[in-house]
Amino acid sequence: MILSSEEIRRRLGSKDHGRGEAGSESGSWKCQIIIHPFDNECLQPASYDLRTAEDVTLLYGNCTLVPSLEWIELPCNIAGTLRCRSSFGRKGVIITGGYVDPGFRGQLTLCLVNMGKEDVPLRKNDRVVQMIFHEVAAGVRSYEGRYQDSLGAVEAR
């Protein structure tokens, strides 16, 4: 099931959760989606628009790693699919990394490829990628990979 904007809003929690320490495994916040900083303008009918954390130019024919502005935390029963917004798709921009595992926590590295005819400038706070949230039936296992708690654009490890 894809979450609607109303369901996304219902499941939103705060970044602090009252837990004091990142990654703590106690409390009801574990079932909440964290998007920080959250912006109502980014909430779409069935997705949330992720923004760029910095100014960058997508050079024609190149893959550029761009950090999302948002810190994301997903509970073990929610996964995310990333899609380029159509306004950037019309310029030839595509995203190569398109899945966020349940339990992921951190800034996302957006792998953007410019297949258009010219360079595409991005400014900090540009809404470039949509994150679609999916409920994972009987989700109990969380992501424990090497990109957990990522900050900024992270190269392949």
LUMVEXVO-280727 format. One record per residue (C-alpha): residue number from 1; residue in three letters; x, y, z. Coordinates in Angstrom, 1 decimal, always signed. Layout:
r num->NUM	residuo->Ala	X->X	Y->Y	Z->Z
...
This chain:
r num->1	residuo->Met	X->+0.0	Y->+0.0	Z->+0.0
r num->2	residuo->Ile	X->+1.3	Y->+3.5	Z->-0.9
r num->3	residuo->Leu	X->+0.7	Y->+6.0	Z->+1.9
r num->4	residuo->Ser	X->-1.4	Y->+9.0	Z->+1.1
r num->5	residuo->Ser	X->-0.5	Y->+12.5	Z->+2.3
r num->6	residuo->Glu	X->-3.0	Y->+12.1	Z->+5.1
r num->7	residuo->Glu	X->-1.4	Y->+8.9	Z->+6.2
r num->8	residuo->Ile	X->+2.1	Y->+10.3	Z->+5.9
r num->9	residuo->Arg	X->+1.1	Y->+13.2	Z->+8.1
r num->10	residuo->Arg	X->-0.6	Y->+10.9	Z->+10.6
r num->11	residuo->Arg	X->+2.6	Y->+8.8	Z->+10.9
r num->12	residuo->Leu	X->+5.0	Y->+11.8	Z->+11.3
r num->13	residuo->Gly	X->+7.0	Y->+12.0	Z->+14.5
r num->14	residuo->Ser	X->+9.6	Y->+14.5	Z->+15.7
r num->15	residuo->Lys	X->+13.3	Y->+14.1	Z->+15.1
r num->16	residuo->Asp	X->+14.0	Y->+14.1	Z->+18.9
r num->17	residuo->His	X->+11.3	Y->+11.6	Z->+19.8
r num->18	residuo->Gly	X->+12.0	Y->+12.4	Z->+23.4
r num->19	residuo->Arg	X->+14.6	Y->+9.6	Z->+23.2
r num->20	residuo->Gly	X->+17.7	Y->+11.7	Z->+23.7
r num->21	residuo->Glu	X->+20.0	Y->+9.6	Z->+21.6
r num->22	residuo->Ala	X->+19.9	Y->+8.7	Z->+17.9
r num->23	residuo->Gly	X->+19.2	Y->+5.0	Z->+17.2
r num->24	residuo->Ser	X->+17.6	Y->+4.2	Z->+20.6
r num->25	residuo->Glu	X->+15.2	Y->+1.3	Z->+20.3
r num->26	residuo->Ser	X->+12.6	Y->+2.1	Z->+22.9
r num->27	residuo->Gly	X->+9.3	Y->+3.9	Z->+22.7
r num->28	residuo->Ser	X->+6.3	Y->+4.2	Z->+20.4
r num->29	residuo->Trp	X->+8.3	Y->+6.6	Z->+18.0
r num->30	residuo->Lys	X->+9.6	Y->+3.4	Z->+16.4
r num->31	residuo->Cys	X->+6.4	Y->+3.3	Z->+14.2
r num->32	residuo->Gln	X->+6.8	Y->+6.9	Z->+13.1
r num->33	residuo->Ile	X->+8.2	Y->+8.4	Z->+9.9
r num->34	residuo->Ile	X->+10.7	Y->+11.2	Z->+10.6
r num->35	residuo->Ile	X->+11.3	Y->+13.9	Z->+8.0
r num->36	residuo->His	X->+13.4	Y->+16.8	Z->+9.3
r num->37	residuo->Pro	X->+13.1	Y->+19.6	Z->+8.4
r num->38	residuo->Phe	X->+9.5	Y->+19.0	Z->+7.3
r num->39	residuo->Asp	X->+7.8	Y->+21.4	Z->+4.9
r num->40	residuo->Asn	X->+4.0	Y->+21.2	Z->+4.1
r num->41	residuo->Glu	X->+4.7	Y->+22.4	Z->+0.6
r num->42	residuo->Cys	X->+6.7	Y->+19.2	Z->+0.0
r num->43	residuo->Leu	X->+3.8	Y->+16.9	Z->+1.0
r num->44	residuo->Gln	X->+2.1	Y->+15.7	Z->-2.2
r num->45	residuo->Pro	X->-1.1	Y->+13.5	Z->-2.5
r num->46	residuo->Ala	X->+0.9	Y->+10.3	Z->-2.3
r num->47	residuo->Ser	X->+4.5	Y->+11.3	Z->-1.8
r num->48	residuo->Tyr	X->+6.9	Y->+13.8	Z->-0.2
r num->49	residuo->Asp	X->+9.3	Y->+16.0	Z->-2.2
r num->50	residuo->Leu	X->+12.9	Y->+15.8	Z->-1.1
r num->51	residuo->Arg	X->+15.0	Y->+19.0	Z->-1.4
r num->52	residuo->Thr	X->+18.6	Y->+19.5	Z->-2.3
r num->53	residuo->Ala	X->+20.9	Y->+20.4	Z->+0.7
r num->54	residuo->Glu	X->+23.2	Y->+22.6	Z->-1.4
r num->55	residuo->Asp	X->+23.7	Y->+24.4	Z->-4.7
r num->56	residuo->Val	X->+25.1	Y->+22.1	Z->-7.4
r num->57	residuo->Thr	X->+25.1	Y->+21.8	Z->-11.2
r num->58	residuo->Leu	X->+24.2	Y->+18.6	Z->-12.9
r num->59	residuo->Leu	X->+26.7	Y->+18.4	Z->-15.8
r num->60	residuo->Tyr	X->+25.4	Y->+16.9	Z->-19.0
r num->61	residuo->Gly	X->+26.2	Y->+13.1	Z->-19.2
r num->62	residuo->Asn	X->+27.4	Y->+12.8	Z->-15.6
r num->63	residuo->Cys	X->+26.1	Y->+11.2	Z->-12.4
r num->64	residuo->Thr	X->+26.2	Y->+13.7	Z->-9.5
r num->65	residuo->Leu	X->+25.8	Y->+12.7	Z->-5.9
r num->66	residuo->Val	X->+23.5	Y->+15.3	Z->-4.2
r num->67	residuo->Pro	X->+22.6	Y->+15.2	Z->-0.5
r num->68	residuo->Ser	X->+19.0	Y->+15.6	Z->+0.5
r num->69	residuo->Leu	X->+18.2	Y->+18.5	Z->+2.8
r num->70	residuo->Glu	X->+16.0	Y->+16.1	Z->+4.9
r num->71	residuo->Trp	X->+17.1	Y->+13.7	Z->+7.6
r num->72	residuo->Ile	X->+14.8	Y->+10.7	Z->+7.1
r num->73	residuo->Glu	X->+14.0	Y->+7.9	Z->+9.6
r num->74	residuo->Leu	X->+11.8	Y->+5.0	Z->+8.5
r num->75	residuo->Pro	X->+10.2	Y->+2.5	Z->+10.9
r num->76	residuo->Cys	X->+10.6	Y->-1.2	Z->+10.1
r num->77	residuo->Asn	X->+7.2	Y->-1.4	Z->+8.4
r num->78	residuo->Ile	X->+7.8	Y->+1.5	Z->+5.9
r num->79	residuo->Ala	X->+10.0	Y->+1.5	Z->+2.8
r num->80	residuo->Gly	X->+10.5	Y->+4.4	Z->+0.3
r num->81	residuo->Thr	X->+10.8	Y->+4.5	Z->-3.5
r num->82	residuo->Leu	X->+12.6	Y->+7.6	Z->-5.0
r num->83	residuo->Arg	X->+11.4	Y->+9.1	Z->-8.3
r num->84	residuo->Cys	X->+12.7	Y->+12.2	Z->-10.0
r num->85	residuo->Arg	X->+10.0	Y->+14.9	Z->-10.2
r num->86	residuo->Ser	X->+8.6	Y->+15.2	Z->-13.7
r num->87	residuo->Ser	X->+9.7	Y->+18.9	Z->-14.0
r num->88	residuo->Phe	X->+13.4	Y->+17.6	Z->-13.8
r num->89	residuo->Gly	X->+12.6	Y->+14.5	Z->-15.9
r num->90	residuo->Arg	X->+11.6	Y->+16.8	Z->-18.7
r num->91	residuo->Lys	X->+15.1	Y->+18.3	Z->-18.6
r num->92	residuo->Gly	X->+16.6	Y->+14.8	Z->-18.9
r num->93	residuo->Val	X->+17.4	Y->+14.3	Z->-15.2
r num->94	residuo->Ile	X->+16.9	Y->+10.7	Z->-13.9
r num->95	residuo->Ile	X->+17.7	Y->+9.2	Z->-10.5
r num->96	residuo->Thr	X->+19.6	Y->+5.9	Z->-10.3
r num->97	residuo->Gly	X->+19.2	Y->+4.9	Z->-6.6
r num->98	residuo->Gly	X->+15.6	Y->+4.4	Z->-6.1
r num->99	residuo->Tyr	X->+14.9	Y->+2.4	Z->-2.9
r num->100	residuo->Val	X->+15.1	Y->+3.2	Z->+0.8
r num->101	residuo->Asp	X->+15.0	Y->+0.2	Z->+3.1
r num->102	residuo->Pro	X->+12.8	Y->+0.0	Z->+6.2
r num->103	residuo->Gly	X->+14.7	Y->+1.3	Z->+9.3
r num->104	residuo->Phe	X->+17.0	Y->+3.6	Z->+7.3
r num->105	residuo->Arg	X->+18.1	Y->+6.7	Z->+9.1
r num->106	residuo->Gly	X->+20.0	Y->+9.6	Z->+7.7
r num->107	residuo->Gln	X->+20.3	Y->+12.1	Z->+4.8
r num->108	residuo->Leu	X->+19.8	Y->+10.4	Z->+1.5
r num->109	residuo->Thr	X->+22.4	Y->+10.6	Z->-1.3
r num->110	residuo->Leu	X->+20.5	Y->+11.3	Z->-4.5
r num->111	residuo->Cys	X->+22.3	Y->+9.8	Z->-7.5
r num->112	residuo->Leu	X->+21.2	Y->+12.2	Z->-10.3
r num->113	residuo->Val	X->+22.1	Y->+11.6	Z->-13.9
r num->114	residuo->Asn	X->+21.7	Y->+14.4	Z->-16.4
r num->115	residuo->Met	X->+20.9	Y->+12.9	Z->-19.8
r num->116	residuo->Gly	X->+19.5	Y->+16.2	Z->-21.2
r num->117	residuo->Lys	X->+21.0	Y->+18.6	Z->-23.7
r num->118	residuo->Glu	X->+22.6	Y->+21.0	Z->-21.2
r num->119	residuo->Asp	X->+23.8	Y->+21.4	Z->-17.7
r num->120	residuo->Val	X->+21.0	Y->+21.7	Z->-15.1
r num->121	residuo->Pro	X->+21.6	Y->+24.0	Z->-12.1
r num->122	residuo->Leu	X->+20.1	Y->+23.0	Z->-8.7
r num->123	residuo->Arg	X->+19.7	Y->+25.4	Z->-5.9
r num->124	residuo->Lys	X->+19.6	Y->+24.6	Z->-2.2
r num->125	residuo->Asn	X->+16.0	Y->+23.7	Z->-1.3
r num->126	residuo->Asp	X->+15.0	Y->+22.7	Z->-4.9
r num->127	residuo->Arg	X->+12.4	Y->+19.9	Z->-4.8
r num->128	residuo->Val	X->+14.0	Y->+17.4	Z->-7.2
r num->129	residuo->Val	X->+13.0	Y->+13.9	Z->-6.0
r num->130	residuo->Gln	X->+9.7	Y->+12.4	Z->-4.7
r num->131	residuo->Met	X->+9.8	Y->+9.8	Z->-2.0
r num->132	residuo->Ile	X->+6.8	Y->+7.4	Z->-2.1
r num->133	residuo->Phe	X->+6.2	Y->+5.6	Z->+1.1
r num->134	residuo->His	X->+5.1	Y->+1.9	Z->+1.1
r num->135	residuo->Glu	X->+3.8	Y->-0.1	Z->+3.9
r num->136	residuo->Val	X->+5.8	Y->-3.4	Z->+4.4
r num->137	residuo->Ala	X->+3.5	Y->-6.2	Z->+5.5
r num->138	residuo->Ala	X->+4.7	Y->-7.8	Z->+8.7
r num->139	residuo->Gly	X->+7.9	Y->-5.7	Z->+8.6
r num->140	residuo->Val	X->+10.1	Y->-6.5	Z->+11.6
r num->141	residuo->Arg	X->+13.6	Y->-6.2	Z->+10.2
r num->142	residuo->Ser	X->+15.3	Y->-2.9	Z->+9.9
r num->143	residuo->Tyr	X->+18.2	Y->-1.7	Z->+7.7
r num->144	residuo->Glu	X->+21.6	Y->-2.2	Z->+9.3
r num->145	residuo->Gly	X->+23.8	Y->-1.3	Z->+6.3
r num->146	residuo->Arg	X->+26.8	Y->+0.8	Z->+5.9
r num->147	residuo->Tyr	X->+24.9	Y->+4.0	Z->+5.0
r num->148	residuo->Gln	X->+23.0	Y->+4.2	Z->+8.3
r num->149	residuo->Asp	X->+23.2	Y->+7.7	Z->+9.8
r num->150	residuo->Ser	X->+24.6	Y->+9.2	Z->+6.6
r num->151	residuo->Leu	X->+25.3	Y->+12.9	Z->+6.5
r num->152	residuo->Gly	X->+25.8	Y->+14.7	Z->+3.2
r num->153	residuo->Ala	X->+26.5	Y->+13.0	Z->-0.1
r num->154	residuo->Val	X->+28.1	Y->+9.6	Z->+0.5
r num->155	residuo->Glu	X->+30.3	Y->+7.9	Z->-2.1
r num->156	residuo->Ala	X->+30.0	Y->+4.2	Z->-2.6
r num->157	residuo->Arg	X->+31.6	Y->+2.3	Z->+0.3
